[in-house]
Amino acid sequence: MDRDALSGFLTRRRNDLRPADVGLHPGPRRRTIGLRREEVAQLALMSTDYYTRMEQGRSTQPSAQILASLARALRLTPDERDYLFRISGLDAPDRYATGDYVAPALLRVLDRLGDTPALIISMLGETLVQNAPAMALYGDTSGYTGLARSEIYRWFAHPETERARYPERDQDRQGHALVAALRAALGTLGENSPAGDLVRELLTLSAEFAAKWEEHRVQRRFTDHKTLVHPSLGEIEVDCQSLFTEDESQALLVLTAAPRSEAESKLALLAVLGNQRFESASQPGFGEN
């Protein structure tokens, strides 16, 4: 672990960012040009004290989880993220592997979408980050662990809960689409990958998945028109548009409704409900590693 290199790198990257770059309001009487240390710590879901000691070269070796969260908070590029891991004494993660890293370009767009549901997912359907309206619509889908991080896994392993937000008439179509997306991911990641692990587990767990897998459909959705079911607002008809990273490993999903429609009114209400929930929620934190 190169503490001097880590200190200099974190300090420079923090000073290079502005509050608007990460979706924060600068506030009055702001003296700091870049981000404050406490703001970086908040974005990375870690204690300000531990982050401060990292910048000052006084910390213990950070975990991969903390480094991944810092890479997201500081909007690091893949090359910068790899460098962060290496100077911290850890191997750089596989760029196609699932994890907490989020492409900075997608985060910048998401930061500007406060009035409609939007979320960033991996190619295995793992929610990496979601805005307040998306949380109000889907619930918090970013806190799962293991294979359950994948929407595809939950769809077939826990159908009684995962499918509740889709009308019964649309569930078969959604299941086919998820399986086709998983086969496309397997083609990219290979058998010895989280995609392969997911396929093997679901083949033993779900006869429905096995039947759909045998159809050999391969497709990634760039656009979709679907109906979602909210527990309080009922059915909401939306258009879903996807913005992919260059390697298509992550996608920003943006949900909108037709102008002046009932669905548009419901999404507007969701934005209000989501913001209220977001503002009242307390921030979790990491312990030291």
Buried (B, 14 or more C-beta within 10 A) or exposed (E): BEBEBBBBBBBEBBEEBEBEBBBBEEEEEEEEEBBBBEBBBBBBBBBBEBBBBBBEBEBEEBBBBBBBBBBBBBBBEBEBBBBBBBBBEBEBBEEBEBBBBBBBBBBBBBBEBBBBBBBBBBBBBBBBBBBBBBBBBBBEBBEBEEBBBBBBBBBBBEBEEBBEBBEEEBBEEBBBBBBBBBBBBBEBBEEEBBBBBBBEBBEEBBEBBBEBBEEEBBEBBEEBEBBBBBEEBEEBBBBBBBBBBEEBBBBBBBBBBEEEEBBBEBBBBBBEBBBEBBEEEEEEEBEEB
